[in-house]
Amino acid sequence: MKKIIKKAFFNSLPVFAGYLFLGFGFGIIAEGAGYGIIWAFFMSLFIYAGSMQYVSVSLLTSGASLISVAITTLMVNARHLFYGITMIEPYKKAGKLKPYLMFSLTDETYSLVCEGKAPEGCDFHKYSFFLSMFNQSYWILGSTLGALVGTLFSFNTKGVEFAMTALFVTVFVEQWKSTKDHVPAIIGAASALVCLFIFGSESFLIPTMIVISIALLLMKRIRKEKAETPASDNVGNVVVGEEKE
């Protein structure tokens, strides 16, 4: 167990820096809107939705209706429906850990567990649990510290929410550098640009996710067929060779 915890902790450190500062920014915004440390702490504990938490502050201060909150939440977090589907099989036998693994599957955590593999000698589900727990603890810590500092100093919070965009760019760059297969990344970027042009900045997210999902499924099918074709040819050649003999 110590080995699993150690591996999960060290592999979560890249997320630590991002979540600490992003959470810090959220805490400052929450405090500036009149929601103190307790609100920041429990929102990060029970909502834990990154960009949605930033949006939720505006919704709370504007007195938005429950219907508006529900629709906004669906729109902002719709991407989880698409990449979460890919974790159904890896998390299938997680047992009692499954509810928390599902709840804590953020973009950054997904980027670390999406391959469905754990470091050598580690149980994947336990490793994913501790990795997810460490990541959320960083977010909670940042949010609480941000709210605390916000009570002591006055800040101009304009532009702080851009930190989320910066983190997504960082994750994209890290994934690009960590693999030689850049086709999925190119598909994602190209789909986003095309949908942004067609649907506009307010409505492009869900169409982008749909296009990416379809494109990746087609790519997977094509690659699978190509991988199976040589094997079939080799079997055929062996059979023909034996008949000639």
HELIX and SHEET records of a PDB file:
HELIX    1   1 LYS A    2  GLY A   32  1                                  31    
HELIX    2   2 ILE A   37  PHE A   46  1                                  10    
HELIX    3   3 SER A   51  SER A   62  1                                  12    
HELIX    4   4 LEU A   66  ASN A   77  1                                  12    
HELIX    5   5 ARG A   79  ILE A   85  1                                   7    
HELIX    6   6 GLY A   95  LEU A   97  5                                   3    
HELIX    7   7 LYS A   98  PHE A  103  1                                   6    
HELIX    8   8 ASP A  107  VAL A  113  1                                   7    
HELIX    9   9 PHE A  124  LEU A  152  1                                  29    
HELIX   10  10 PHE A  162  SER A  178  1                                  17    
HELIX   11  11 VAL A  183  PHE A  199  1                                  17    
HELIX   12  12 LEU A  205  LYS A  244  1                                  40    
END                                                                             
